[in-house]
């Protein structure tokens, strides 16, 4: 019970931590400092936004009669903003290409192993 | 954004666990590609929120310096809109969520 209770808290802390680092980096780039309260507020907003994102993703996946949320669902979540949508589209293609390369490399090493045998 | 050292991003595992914890049904799963994309998206969300806050503070400061208290009229309007948003969703309490929804209309 206690483990189940502490898990969301730990996830929240992880989000808070990364949010802090992103804000710190942005602060360096823009010569601004984000106060601890501001970072906490942004992290809380991000955490709540995740709830909204998750519910949307689940609904989209279910609409497509899948129980696995795929990259296509993420693209749908990003559809409202043109810039974001393009960005996610590009990222997705990048990931797909990386995956292809990885698979090819795996195949190659496998083939090499087989030929050696 | 200048990328010195390494790119700061949310961990795939964190995002995966977080989103899965918000799913209504247990059987809904998240593919690893989707998790990576969501990590990217959340990063943009955080950056956007931070920048937005920054602009708010700047705009507020400028308005405060230049106006004869007309800044204060922004707030009643925001309050009314938040209330309308709450009404349109059939609930009788104005939540921070409603304010968040009308924020884009005000800026």
Backbone of each chain as ProteinMPNN parsed JSONL, in Angstrom:
{"seq_chain_A": "XXXXXXXXXXXXXXXXXXXXXXXXXXXXXXXXXXXXXXXXXXXXXXXXXXXXXXXXXXXXXXXXXXXXXXXXXXXXXXXXXXXXXXXXXXXXXXXXXXXXXXXXXXXXXXXXXXXXX", "coords_chain_A": {"N_chain_A": [[0.834, -1.206, 0.0], [1.879, 1.231, 0.877], [3.917, 1.495, -0.918], [2.541, 1.746, -3.295], [1.351, 4.147, -2.812], [3.471, 5.889, -2.747], [4.491, 5.938, -5.241], [3.294, 7.643, -7.35], [4.12, 9.994, -6.241], [6.854, 9.811, -6.454], [7.139, 9.803, -9.215], [6.186, 12.319, -9.759], [8.155, 13.79, -8.533], [10.263, 13.156, -10.202], [9.435, 14.369, -12.58], [9.424, 16.987, -11.716], [12.13, 17.349, -11.212], [13.348, 17.124, -13.805], [11.995, 19.2, -15.06], [13.015, 21.322, -13.618], [15.661, 21.237, -14.458], [15.388, 21.779, -17.194], [14.32, 24.349, -17.076], [16.414, 25.652, -15.852], [18.369, 25.484, -17.814], [17.141, 26.942, -19.833], [17.047, 29.345, -18.562], [19.733, 29.968, -18.51], [20.163, 30.319, -21.233], [18.538, 32.508, -21.807], [19.272, 34.407, -20.076], [17.897, 34.588, -17.657], [16.465, 33.912, -14.497], [14.721, 31.25, -13.081], [12.528, 31.128, -10.437], [12.286, 29.005, -7.493], [9.653, 28.525, -6.816], [8.343, 29.114, -9.185], [9.338, 27.116, -10.871], [8.273, 24.912, -9.552], [5.554, 25.384, -9.955], [5.381, 25.202, -12.74], [6.148, 22.548, -13.078], [4.056, 21.251, -11.799], [1.943, 21.981, -13.462], [2.764, 20.689, -15.793], [2.603, 18.074, -14.947], [-0.155, 17.78, -14.516], [-0.986, 18.25, -17.099], [-0.088, 15.975, -18.289], [-1.909, 14.098, -17.424], [-4.164, 14.888, -18.898], [-3.139, 14.524, -21.497], [-2.681, 11.744, -21.403], [-5.26, 10.691, -21.125], [-6.388, 11.526, -23.526], [-4.715, 10.205, -25.372], [-5.296, 7.555, -24.762], [-7.993, 7.462, -25.436], [-7.859, 7.955, -28.202], [-6.412, 5.723, -29.062], [-8.175, 3.739, -28.353], [-10.27, 4.366, -29.983], [-9.223, 3.668, -32.407], [-9.392, 1.056, -32.118], [-7.36, -0.243, -30.706], [-5.18, -1.436, -28.099], [-2.774, -0.573, -27.597], [-0.956, 2.345, -27.333], [0.13, 4.307, -29.958], [2.657, 5.93, -32.053], [1.172, 7.341, -33.871], [-1.055, 8.167, -32.459], [0.073, 10.01, -30.755], [0.753, 11.947, -32.583], [-1.757, 12.845, -33.228], [-2.522, 14.027, -30.821], [-0.898, 16.199, -30.914], [-1.988, 17.77, -32.869], [-3.237, 20.311, -32.789], [-1.525, 22.52, -32.765], [0.251, 23.884, -35.367], [3.055, 24.109, -35.701], [4.024, 22.463, -33.653], [2.937, 20.054, -34.415], [4.249, 19.568, -36.839], [6.843, 19.368, -35.873], [6.71, 17.102, -34.199], [6.035, 15.219, -36.074], [8.369, 15.179, -37.654], [10.211, 14.303, -35.718], [9.209, 11.795, -35.233], [9.628, 10.529, -37.684], [12.396, 10.597, -37.69], [12.946, 8.905, -35.524], [11.903, 6.527, -36.537], [13.639, 6.063, -38.628], [16.04, 5.731, -37.259], [15.451, 3.416, -35.907], [15.218, 1.677, -38.016], [17.853, 1.638, -38.934], [19.088, 0.505, -36.71], [17.909, -2.006, -36.698], [18.874, -2.971, -39.123], [21.595, -3.078, -38.573], [21.596, -4.971, -36.57], [20.733, -7.174, -38.004], [22.827, -7.465, -39.758], [24.978, -8.108, -38.036], [24.012, -10.462, -37.09], [23.908, -11.992, -39.404], [26.617, -12.08, -39.98], [27.515, -13.522, -37.826], [26.249, -15.946, -38.303], [27.418, -16.692, -40.725], [29.985, -17.054, -39.889], [29.697, -19.214, -38.277]], "CA_chain_A": [[0.0, 0.0, 0.0], [2.731, 2.413, 0.99], [4.676, 1.582, -2.159], [1.629, 2.261, -4.307], [1.09, 5.547, -2.497], [4.647, 6.732, -2.949], [4.919, 5.917, -6.634], [2.979, 8.886, -8.053], [4.945, 11.037, -5.648], [8.2, 9.679, -7.044], [7.035, 10.23, -10.617], [6.046, 13.761, -9.691], [9.487, 14.309, -8.208], [11.086, 13.017, -11.41], [8.993, 15.432, -13.503], [9.89, 18.235, -11.11], [13.583, 17.408, -11.392], [13.668, 17.428, -15.201], [11.481, 20.549, -15.308], [13.997, 22.23, -13.043], [16.861, 21.284, -15.317], [15.033, 22.473, -18.442], [14.187, 25.77, -16.74], [17.76, 26.168, -15.574], [19.04, 25.613, -19.108], [16.51, 28.067, -20.514], [17.489, 30.533, -17.841], [21.084, 30.281, -18.986], [20.068, 30.792, -22.612], [17.825, 33.791, -21.895], [19.743, 35.242, -18.971], [16.796, 34.751, -16.687], [16.471, 32.834, -13.518], [13.379, 30.86, -12.663], [12.516, 30.876, -8.991], [11.89, 27.639, -7.136], [8.188, 28.456, -6.854], [7.948, 29.07, -10.594], [9.648, 25.77, -11.362], [7.293, 24.008, -8.944], [4.261, 25.613, -10.621], [5.483, 24.662, -14.1], [6.173, 21.087, -12.953], [2.692, 20.829, -11.449], [1.158, 22.13, -14.695], [3.18, 19.621, -16.704], [2.069, 16.829, -14.383], [-1.601, 17.742, -14.808], [-1.135, 18.145, -18.55], [0.138, 14.555, -18.594], [-3.196, 13.441, -17.194], [-4.99, 15.206, -20.065], [-2.516, 13.833, -22.635], [-2.869, 10.301, -21.262], [-6.673, 10.374, -21.389], [-6.571, 11.703, -24.976], [-4.009, 9.108, -26.063], [-6.051, 6.326, -24.535], [-9.226, 7.557, -26.228], [-7.503, 7.818, -29.625], [-6.03, 4.331, -29.302], [-9.372, 2.919, -28.271], [-11.058, 4.665, -31.187], [-8.622, 2.887, -33.492], [-9.554, -0.345, -31.692], [-6.077, -0.775, -30.257], [-4.94, -1.19, -26.67], [-1.423, -0.027, -27.555], [-0.861, 3.723, -27.812], [1.235, 4.351, -30.922], [3.146, 7.257, -32.447], [0.088, 8.015, -34.593], [-1.907, 8.811, -31.455], [0.801, 11.197, -30.277], [0.617, 12.961, -33.643], [-3.114, 13.396, -33.096], [-2.534, 14.919, -29.66], [-0.155, 17.42, -31.265], [-2.544, 18.33, -34.104], [-3.782, 21.663, -32.67], [-0.54, 23.521, -33.135], [0.903, 23.498, -36.621], [4.499, 23.966, -35.478], [4.242, 21.282, -32.822], [2.571, 18.904, -35.221], [5.362, 19.335, -37.778], [7.994, 18.949, -35.067], [6.496, 15.722, -33.755], [6.089, 14.415, -37.304], [9.785, 15.016, -37.994], [10.825, 13.467, -34.682], [8.73, 10.431, -35.427], [10.354, 9.982, -38.832], [13.771, 10.402, -37.217], [12.944, 7.693, -34.692], [11.661, 5.378, -37.407], [14.864, 5.816, -39.371], [17.004, 5.184, -36.301], [15.035, 2.039, -35.642], [15.564, 0.927, -39.229], [19.309, 1.458, -38.923], [19.392, -0.447, -35.647], [17.485, -3.331, -37.164], [19.797, -3.373, -40.173], [22.863, -3.416, -37.915], [21.36, -6.234, -35.881], [20.656, -8.21, -39.031], [24.181, -7.631, -40.277], [25.805, -8.847, -37.073], [23.462, -11.815, -37.035], [24.359, -12.655, -40.622], [28.047, -12.303, -39.817], [27.655, -14.636, -36.88], [25.817, -17.164, -38.971], [28.403, -17.073, -41.743], [31.15, -17.542, -39.166], [29.381, -20.565, -37.83]], "C_chain_A": [[0.866, 1.253, 0.0], [3.533, 2.608, -0.299], [3.814, 2.185, -3.261], [1.374, 3.741, -4.079], [2.272, 6.436, -2.843], [5.037, 6.831, -4.417], [4.549, 7.179, -7.415], [3.85, 10.03, -7.549], [6.342, 11.024, -6.254], [8.201, 10.143, -8.487], [6.957, 11.748, -10.679], [7.409, 14.404, -9.441], [10.398, 14.252, -9.429], [10.742, 14.11, -12.416], [9.524, 16.781, -13.019], [11.376, 18.434, -11.381], [13.949, 17.82, -12.821], [13.184, 18.828, -15.572], [12.479, 21.584, -14.801], [15.213, 22.386, -13.929], [16.578, 22.026, -16.62], [14.957, 23.977, -18.19], [15.553, 26.408, -16.509], [18.496, 26.446, -16.884], [18.47, 26.804, -19.867], [16.928, 29.379, -19.882], [18.867, 30.961, -18.293], [21.025, 30.892, -20.378], [19.469, 32.198, -22.7], [18.246, 34.778, -20.815], [18.611, 35.599, -18.018], [16.918, 33.628, -15.69], [15.043, 32.527, -13.122], [13.42, 30.525, -11.175], [12.029, 29.463, -8.707], [10.377, 27.48, -7.205], [7.701, 28.336, -8.295], [8.164, 27.681, -11.158], [8.613, 24.772, -10.832], [5.945, 24.135, -9.645], [4.271, 25.02, -12.021], [5.436, 23.138, -14.053], [4.775, 20.553, -12.661], [1.789, 20.899, -12.686], [1.469, 21.0, -15.667], [2.593, 18.289, -16.256], [0.58, 16.694, -14.701], [-1.848, 17.584, -16.297], [-0.963, 16.699, -18.986], [-1.147, 13.767, -18.434], [-4.086, 13.634, -18.427], [-4.467, 14.463, -21.293], [-2.845, 12.34, -22.594], [-4.299, 9.908, -21.618], [-6.967, 10.488, -22.886], [-5.955, 10.53, -25.736], [-4.806, 7.812, -25.958], [-7.317, 6.314, -25.401], [-8.944, 7.351, -27.711], [-7.195, 6.363, -29.95], [-7.275, 3.443, -29.304], [-10.257, 3.122, -29.502], [-10.536, 3.865, -32.383], [-8.661, 1.391, -33.177], [-8.216, -1.011, -31.366], [-5.999, -0.614, -28.745], [-3.521, -0.661, -26.477], [-1.43, 1.387, -28.123], [0.348, 3.829, -28.731], [1.639, 5.788, -31.23], [2.047, 8.05, -33.154], [-0.825, 8.771, -33.628], [-1.251, 10.084, -30.924], [0.687, 12.321, -31.3], [-0.758, 13.621, -33.57], [-3.2, 14.373, -31.922], [-1.897, 16.267, -30.02], [-0.81, 18.21, -32.393], [-2.936, 19.805, -34.001], [-2.793, 22.755, -33.059], [0.229, 23.025, -34.355], [2.381, 23.208, -36.403], [4.801, 22.689, -34.712], [3.99, 20.016, -33.623], [3.688, 18.542, -36.201], [6.571, 18.785, -37.03], [7.877, 17.482, -34.672], [6.578, 14.767, -34.947], [7.537, 14.117, -37.672], [10.487, 14.085, -37.007], [10.464, 12.01, -34.9], [9.458, 9.762, -36.583], [11.799, 9.666, -38.464], [13.884, 9.097, -36.443], [12.8, 6.453, -35.556], [12.935, 5.013, -38.16], [15.939, 5.192, -38.487], [16.73, 3.709, -36.071], [15.429, 1.146, -36.813], [17.049, 0.599, -39.238], [19.703, 0.394, -37.922], [19.082, -1.864, -36.102], [18.46, -3.869, -38.208], [21.119, -3.837, -39.56], [22.748, -4.768, -37.228], [21.408, -7.392, -36.88], [22.058, -8.543, -39.537], [25.016, -8.484, -39.336], [25.338, -10.291, -36.975], [23.968, -12.63, -38.233], [25.833, -13.038, -40.507], [28.294, -13.505, -38.914], [27.343, -15.959, -37.566], [26.855, -17.648, -39.978], [29.672, -17.639, -41.092], [30.925, -18.994, -38.722], [29.449, -21.55, -38.998]], "O_chain_A": [[0.634, 2.196, -0.755], [3.795, 3.737, -0.716], [4.27, 3.011, -4.051], [1.2, 4.503, -5.03], [2.096, 7.603, -3.192], [5.82, 7.702, -4.799], [5.411, 7.743, -8.089], [4.262, 10.907, -8.308], [6.932, 12.069, -6.529], [9.143, 10.795, -8.937], [7.575, 12.383, -11.533], [7.764, 15.414, -10.048], [11.195, 15.158, -9.67], [11.628, 14.705, -13.028], [10.004, 17.6, -13.803], [11.823, 19.526, -11.73], [14.746, 18.735, -13.032], [13.86, 19.556, -16.299], [12.751, 22.586, -15.463], [15.729, 23.485, -14.132], [17.407, 22.801, -17.098], [15.459, 24.777, -18.98], [15.809, 27.543, -16.913], [19.147, 27.477, -17.05], [19.211, 27.58, -20.469], [17.135, 30.384, -20.562], [19.147, 32.151, -18.444], [21.735, 31.852, -20.678], [19.85, 32.984, -23.567], [17.652, 35.844, -20.662], [18.416, 36.754, -17.642], [17.407, 32.541, -15.998], [14.251, 33.432, -12.858], [14.25, 29.736, -10.725], [11.436, 28.81, -9.566], [9.875, 26.43, -7.603], [6.783, 27.573, -8.596], [7.296, 27.13, -11.835], [8.14, 23.903, -11.565], [5.272, 23.137, -9.901], [3.292, 24.407, -12.447], [4.774, 22.505, -14.875], [4.363, 19.53, -13.209], [0.979, 20.004, -12.929], [0.57, 20.427, -16.283], [2.145, 17.483, -17.073], [0.116, 15.628, -15.104], [-2.774, 16.892, -16.721], [-1.608, 16.246, -19.932], [-1.435, 12.868, -19.224], [-4.681, 12.683, -18.934], [-5.236, 13.852, -22.036], [-3.233, 11.747, -23.601], [-4.527, 8.923, -22.319], [-7.691, 9.668, -23.451], [-6.581, 9.942, -26.618], [-4.967, 7.078, -26.932], [-7.663, 5.303, -26.012], [-9.694, 6.659, -28.399], [-7.644, 5.83, -30.965], [-7.417, 2.536, -30.123], [-10.898, 2.192, -29.992], [-11.301, 3.444, -33.25], [-8.052, 0.576, -33.869], [-7.976, -2.171, -31.702], [-6.671, 0.244, -28.173], [-3.108, -0.343, -25.362], [-1.858, 1.605, -29.256], [1.463, 3.485, -28.338], [1.037, 6.737, -30.729], [1.993, 9.276, -33.053], [-1.305, 9.864, -33.931], [-1.914, 11.091, -30.677], [0.543, 13.49, -30.943], [-0.895, 14.818, -33.822], [-3.859, 15.409, -32.009], [-2.29, 17.318, -29.514], [-0.258, 19.217, -32.836], [-2.969, 20.495, -35.02], [-3.176, 23.785, -33.614], [0.772, 21.92, -34.376], [2.898, 22.19, -36.861], [5.706, 21.932, -35.064], [4.731, 19.038, -33.522], [4.029, 17.372, -36.37], [7.235, 17.858, -37.493], [8.833, 16.718, -34.798], [7.113, 13.663, -34.845], [7.899, 12.977, -37.962], [11.25, 13.202, -37.397], [11.299, 11.115, -34.769], [9.857, 8.601, -36.498], [12.354, 8.639, -38.853], [14.789, 8.294, -36.672], [13.483, 5.451, -35.342], [13.273, 3.84, -38.316], [16.646, 4.268, -38.889], [17.637, 2.877, -36.043], [15.904, 0.025, -36.634], [17.458, -0.531, -39.504], [20.515, -0.488, -38.202], [19.874, -2.789, -35.918], [18.827, -5.045, -38.194], [21.687, -4.849, -39.969], [23.657, -5.597, -37.286], [22.027, -8.429, -36.639], [22.426, -9.704, -39.717], [25.67, -9.441, -39.75], [26.134, -11.214, -36.802], [24.391, -13.778, -38.099], [26.245, -14.138, -40.873], [29.134, -14.364, -39.181], [28.066, -16.945, -37.428], [27.138, -18.842, -40.078], [30.332, -18.535, -41.619], [31.811, -19.847, -38.782], [29.212, -22.743, -38.813]]}, "seq_chain_B": "XXXXXXXXXXXXXXXXXXXXXXXXXXXXXXXXXXXXXXXXXXXXXXXXXXXXXXXXXXXXXXXXXXXXXXXXXXXXXXXXXXXXXXXXXXXXXXXXXXXXXXXXXXX", "coords_chain_B": {"N_chain_B": [[17.295, 26.508, -29.973], [20.288, 26.575, -28.195], [22.369, 23.816, -28.139], [24.281, 22.783, -25.799], [26.651, 20.579, -24.39], [24.742, 17.876, -23.372], [21.47, 17.101, -24.573], [18.77, 18.058, -22.619], [16.249, 16.035, -21.451], [13.068, 14.469, -20.735], [12.998, 11.292, -19.059], [12.464, 8.298, -20.801], [11.353, 6.118, -19.465], [10.199, 7.275, -17.204], [8.177, 8.865, -18.348], [6.682, 6.912, -19.553], [5.768, 5.387, -17.371], [4.37, 7.351, -16.008], [2.317, 8.229, -17.798], [1.013, 5.806, -18.168], [0.047, 5.42, -15.633], [-2.007, 7.203, -15.59], [-3.873, 6.226, -17.327], [-7.164, 5.006, -17.946], [-7.914, 2.407, -18.281], [-6.463, -0.722, -17.45], [-5.364, -2.334, -19.339], [-4.457, -0.781, -21.389], [-1.615, 0.086, -23.187], [1.618, 1.642, -23.704], [3.466, 2.367, -26.534], [7.016, 2.168, -27.216], [8.027, 4.036, -28.947], [6.014, 5.949, -28.933], [6.264, 6.791, -26.294], [8.761, 8.039, -26.326], [8.22, 10.143, -28.073], [6.303, 11.489, -26.593], [7.82, 12.288, -24.421], [9.391, 14.163, -25.64], [7.432, 15.964, -26.375], [6.445, 16.797, -23.912], [8.618, 18.127, -22.969], [8.707, 20.307, -24.675], [6.337, 21.432, -23.895], [6.925, 22.218, -21.254], [8.988, 24.049, -21.721], [7.581, 25.907, -23.24], [5.643, 26.757, -21.392], [7.268, 27.956, -19.494], [8.391, 30.041, -20.999], [6.073, 31.392, -21.625], [5.2, 32.234, -19.107], [7.248, 33.965, -18.557], [6.802, 35.937, -20.526], [4.318, 36.812, -19.675], [4.976, 38.021, -17.284], [6.615, 40.062, -18.194], [4.854, 41.491, -19.887], [2.947, 42.21, -18.03], [4.47, 43.811, -16.355], [5.119, 45.904, -18.101], [2.584, 46.911, -18.697], [1.815, 47.705, -16.198], [3.576, 49.766, -15.719], [2.846, 51.614, -17.641], [0.165, 52.278, -17.567], [-2.909, 53.726, -16.383], [-3.937, 52.26, -14.097], [-5.601, 50.652, -15.624], [-4.899, 48.117, -16.112], [-5.957, 46.555, -14.171], [-8.449, 45.93, -15.033], [-8.24, 43.737, -16.576], [-8.361, 41.576, -14.946], [-11.015, 41.277, -13.751], [-12.291, 40.601, -16.122], [-11.08, 38.229, -16.816], [-11.94, 36.691, -14.704], [-14.706, 36.612, -15.172], [-14.793, 35.263, -17.598], [-13.674, 32.826, -16.874], [-15.649, 31.888, -15.215], [-17.741, 31.644, -17.019], [-16.727, 29.625, -18.59], [-16.763, 27.566, -16.778], [-19.505, 27.342, -16.391], [-20.305, 26.525, -18.929], [-19.409, 24.002, -18.87], [-21.04, 22.813, -17.164], [-20.638, 22.879, -14.369], [-20.553, 24.023, -10.988], [-18.497, 25.223, -9.719], [-15.743, 27.388, -9.924], [-12.744, 26.485, -11.162], [-9.163, 26.216, -11.054], [-8.524, 25.052, -13.402], [-10.377, 26.032, -15.267], [-9.59, 28.605, -15.511], [-7.131, 28.164, -16.65], [-7.971, 27.261, -19.107], [-9.06, 29.517, -20.354], [-6.952, 31.192, -20.545], [-5.338, 31.299, -23.001], [-7.036, 32.818, -24.617], [-6.905, 35.313, -23.602], [-4.416, 36.326, -23.997]], "CA_chain_B": [[17.921, 26.44, -28.657], [21.662, 26.105, -28.281], [22.532, 22.566, -27.405], [25.605, 22.507, -25.257], [26.704, 19.275, -23.712], [23.732, 16.947, -23.86], [20.104, 17.608, -24.59], [18.019, 17.65, -21.433], [14.929, 15.544, -21.821], [12.466, 13.555, -19.763], [13.365, 9.907, -19.319], [11.4, 7.521, -21.443], [10.725, 5.254, -18.458], [9.351, 8.129, -16.369], [6.998, 9.247, -19.121], [5.898, 5.704, -19.769], [5.086, 5.057, -16.103], [3.458, 8.457, -15.67], [1.131, 8.177, -18.663], [0.297, 4.558, -17.883], [-0.674, 5.572, -14.363], [-3.195, 8.027, -15.829], [-4.834, 5.527, -18.188], [-8.338, 4.52, -17.205], [-7.943, 0.947, -18.333], [-5.154, -1.323, -17.171], [-4.799, -3.033, -20.497], [-3.87, 0.175, -22.327], [-0.149, 0.137, -23.087], [2.243, 2.722, -24.46], [4.615, 1.866, -27.294], [8.231, 2.887, -26.818], [8.136, 5.197, -29.831], [5.07, 6.942, -28.417], [6.817, 7.333, -25.052], [9.836, 8.97, -26.694], [7.6, 11.343, -28.638], [5.633, 12.212, -25.507], [8.888, 12.929, -23.64], [9.759, 15.337, -26.431], [6.299, 16.881, -26.32], [6.363, 17.366, -22.563], [9.719, 19.075, -22.861], [8.254, 21.52, -25.352], [5.299, 22.014, -23.037], [7.591, 22.892, -20.13], [9.677, 25.242, -22.248], [6.543, 26.861, -23.631], [5.04, 27.324, -20.187], [8.259, 28.843, -18.884], [8.468, 31.249, -21.824], [4.794, 32.075, -21.489], [5.229, 32.913, -17.813], [8.173, 35.063, -18.725], [6.118, 36.987, -21.28], [3.268, 37.356, -18.819], [5.589, 38.925, -16.307], [7.079, 41.252, -18.923], [3.678, 42.259, -20.312], [2.345, 42.778, -16.831], [5.329, 44.906, -15.885], [4.973, 47.034, -19.028], [1.259, 47.493, -18.495], [1.806, 48.348, -14.886], [4.339, 51.005, -15.813], [2.331, 52.56, -18.617], [-1.27, 52.549, -17.565], [-3.533, 54.329, -15.226], [-4.708, 51.229, -13.409], [-6.53, 49.9, -16.482], [-4.463, 46.72, -16.01], [-6.816, 45.859, -13.223], [-9.675, 45.48, -15.705], [-7.985, 42.428, -17.159], [-8.671, 40.522, -13.983], [-12.448, 40.964, -13.734], [-12.671, 39.942, -17.37], [-10.599, 36.843, -16.697], [-12.81, 36.02, -13.745], [-15.991, 36.371, -15.828], [-14.6, 34.216, -18.611], [-13.469, 31.553, -16.179], [-16.954, 31.474, -14.722], [-18.514, 31.196, -18.186], [-16.164, 28.329, -18.977], [-17.268, 26.606, -15.795], [-20.93, 27.146, -16.673], [-20.454, 25.757, -20.17], [-19.093, 22.609, -18.584], [-22.052, 22.301, -16.257], [-20.268, 22.698, -12.965], [-20.841, 25.292, -10.316], [-17.312, 25.765, -9.054], [-14.689, 27.828, -10.845], [-11.506, 25.834, -10.78], [-7.977, 26.734, -11.751], [-8.583, 24.475, -14.753], [-11.139, 26.924, -16.143], [-8.738, 29.758, -15.776], [-6.116, 27.703, -17.602], [-8.582, 27.135, -20.436], [-9.317, 30.806, -21.015], [-5.701, 31.946, -20.64], [-4.925, 31.618, -24.366], [-7.897, 33.848, -25.213], [-6.603, 36.625, -23.029], [-3.092, 36.827, -24.417]], "C_chain_B": [[19.349, 25.896, -28.784], [21.827, 24.807, -27.496], [23.987, 22.357, -27.003], [25.507, 21.184, -24.516], [25.631, 18.357, -24.266], [22.357, 17.597, -23.757], [19.38, 17.12, -23.334], [16.628, 17.216, -21.861], [14.385, 14.649, -20.713], [12.876, 12.127, -20.099], [12.17, 9.143, -19.853], [10.624, 6.697, -20.413], [9.755, 6.06, -17.59], [8.043, 8.444, -17.074], [6.072, 8.051, -19.291], [5.086, 5.36, -18.518], [4.014, 6.095, -15.784], [2.172, 8.355, -16.484], [0.318, 6.921, -18.377], [-0.512, 4.682, -16.595], [-1.951, 6.392, -14.54], [-4.24, 7.335, -16.706], [-5.978, 4.977, -17.356], [-8.353, 2.997, -17.166], [-6.539, 0.373, -18.19], [-4.509, -1.909, -18.419], [-4.203, -2.077, -21.534], [-2.366, 0.262, -22.101], [0.374, 1.267, -23.964], [3.432, 2.145, -25.228], [5.837, 2.721, -26.988], [8.437, 4.129, -27.681], [7.235, 6.325, -29.33], [5.618, 7.595, -27.154], [7.906, 8.355, -25.35], [9.252, 10.28, -27.226], [6.927, 12.169, -27.545], [6.656, 12.921, -24.625], [9.295, 14.236, -24.317], [8.678, 16.415, -26.303], [6.212, 17.567, -24.965], [7.471, 18.395, -22.354], [9.313, 20.408, -23.501], [7.194, 22.223, -24.518], [5.918, 22.812, -21.89], [8.285, 24.167, -20.602], [8.674, 26.331, -22.599], [5.935, 27.545, -22.426], [5.983, 28.327, -19.539], [8.346, 30.153, -19.655], [7.208, 32.089, -21.662], [4.746, 32.874, -20.186], [6.113, 34.154, -17.885], [7.507, 36.246, -19.415], [5.054, 37.638, -20.431], [3.847, 38.393, -17.873], [6.031, 40.205, -16.991], [5.898, 42.127, -19.308], [3.047, 42.96, -19.117], [3.144, 43.977, -16.34], [5.166, 46.134, -16.768], [3.633, 47.727, -18.813], [1.212, 48.292, -17.208], [2.496, 49.705, -14.947], [3.608, 52.058, -16.63], [0.89, 52.974, -18.429], [-1.728, 53.186, -16.269], [-4.496, 53.309, -14.622], [-5.653, 50.43, -14.31], [-6.142, 48.426, -16.537], [-5.454, 45.917, -15.188], [-8.083, 45.344, -13.883], [-9.491, 44.112, -16.355], [-8.503, 41.343, -16.225], [-10.162, 40.225, -13.845], [-12.865, 40.218, -14.98], [-12.27, 38.47, -17.328], [-11.514, 36.056, -15.773], [-14.143, 35.652, -14.391], [-15.87, 35.237, -16.823], [-14.42, 32.852, -17.969], [-14.805, 30.987, -15.723], [-17.797, 30.929, -15.869], [-18.059, 29.818, -18.627], [-16.71, 27.246, -18.054], [-18.733, 26.288, -16.066], [-21.135, 26.273, -17.896], [-20.145, 24.289, -19.941], [-19.997, 22.038, -17.506], [-21.529, 22.026, -14.856], [-20.351, 24.055, -12.284], [-19.647, 25.863, -9.555], [-16.285, 26.194, -10.093], [-13.353, 27.287, -10.331], [-10.349, 26.501, -11.497], [-7.953, 26.238, -13.196], [-9.296, 25.415, -15.722], [-10.339, 28.162, -16.488], [-7.673, 29.398, -16.805], [-6.687, 27.646, -19.011], [-8.759, 28.469, -21.128], [-8.049, 31.636, -21.153], [-5.295, 32.286, -22.073], [-5.764, 32.718, -25.008], [-7.525, 35.248, -24.747], [-5.302, 37.207, -23.556], [-3.032, 36.997, -25.933]], "O_chain_B": [[19.569, 24.864, -29.417], [21.46, 24.728, -26.323], [24.799, 21.829, -27.764], [24.438, 20.749, -24.088], [25.595, 18.083, -25.465], [22.129, 18.51, -22.964], [19.377, 15.928, -23.027], [15.921, 17.95, -22.55], [15.129, 14.143, -19.873], [13.077, 11.786, -21.264], [11.034, 9.323, -19.415], [9.399, 6.592, -20.481], [8.653, 5.609, -17.278], [6.959, 8.318, -16.505], [4.851, 8.165, -19.186], [3.89, 5.08, -18.591], [2.91, 5.765, -15.353], [1.073, 8.39, -15.931], [-0.912, 6.962, -18.347], [-1.606, 4.129, -16.476], [-2.873, 6.288, -13.731], [-5.37, 7.811, -16.814], [-5.792, 4.542, -16.219], [-8.743, 2.382, -16.174], [-5.569, 0.905, -18.729], [-3.286, -1.973, -18.541], [-3.519, -2.517, -22.458], [-1.901, 0.481, -20.983], [-0.324, 1.777, -24.841], [4.304, 1.507, -24.639], [5.707, 3.865, -26.552], [8.951, 5.145, -27.213], [7.629, 7.491, -29.303], [5.462, 8.8, -26.955], [7.973, 9.406, -24.713], [9.714, 11.369, -26.886], [6.975, 13.399, -27.569], [6.401, 14.022, -24.136], [9.511, 15.26, -23.668], [8.969, 17.601, -26.147], [5.939, 18.764, -24.878], [7.29, 19.396, -21.661], [9.544, 21.482, -22.944], [7.157, 23.451, -24.444], [5.495, 23.929, -21.594], [8.183, 25.219, -19.971], [8.877, 27.509, -22.303], [5.732, 28.759, -22.425], [5.568, 29.398, -19.095], [8.373, 31.234, -19.067], [7.26, 33.316, -21.574], [4.313, 34.026, -20.161], [5.786, 35.22, -17.363], [7.617, 37.39, -18.973], [4.891, 38.858, -20.45], [3.297, 39.478, -17.685], [5.854, 41.299, -16.455], [5.914, 43.34, -19.095], [2.669, 44.13, -19.181], [2.588, 45.009, -15.963], [5.084, 47.26, -16.275], [3.55, 48.954, -18.755], [0.653, 49.386, -17.139], [2.063, 50.667, -14.314], [3.725, 53.253, -16.357], [0.433, 53.925, -19.063], [-1.047, 53.182, -15.244], [-5.714, 53.491, -14.642], [-6.427, 49.612, -13.813], [-6.938, 47.583, -16.951], [-5.742, 44.756, -15.479], [-8.727, 44.43, -13.367], [-10.464, 43.417, -16.648], [-9.021, 40.319, -16.671], [-10.554, 39.058, -13.822], [-13.693, 39.309, -14.919], [-13.022, 37.591, -17.747], [-11.823, 34.893, -16.033], [-14.656, 34.549, -14.201], [-16.729, 34.358, -16.89], [-14.944, 31.849, -18.455], [-15.065, 29.788, -15.825], [-18.472, 29.908, -15.736], [-18.865, 28.959, -18.986], [-17.07, 26.155, -18.495], [-19.158, 25.135, -15.986], [-22.005, 25.402, -17.921], [-20.563, 23.43, -20.717], [-19.769, 20.941, -16.996], [-21.93, 21.05, -14.223], [-20.234, 25.099, -12.927], [-19.769, 26.858, -8.84], [-15.993, 25.452, -11.031], [-12.911, 27.597, -9.225], [-10.549, 27.264, -12.442], [-7.435, 26.907, -14.091], [-8.868, 25.575, -16.865], [-10.405, 28.689, -17.599], [-7.348, 30.182, -17.696], [-5.996, 27.939, -19.987], [-8.627, 28.559, -22.348], [-8.063, 32.677, -21.809], [-4.941, 33.431, -22.352], [-5.267, 33.467, -25.849], [-7.801, 36.238, -25.425], [-5.108, 38.422, -23.562], [-2.002, 37.408, -26.468]]}, "name": "protein", "num_of_chains": 2, "seq": "XXXXXXXXXXXXXXXXXXXXXXXXXXXXXXXXXXXXXXXXXXXXXXXXXXXXXXXXXXXXXXXXXXXXXXXXXXXXXXXXXXXXXXXXXXXXXXXXXXXXXXXXXXXXXXXXXXXXXXXXXXXXXXXXXXXXXXXXXXXXXXXXXXXXXXXXXXXXXXXXXXXXXXXXXXXXXXXXXXXXXXXXXXXXXXXXXXXXXXXXXXXXXXXXXXXXXXXXXXXXXXXX"}
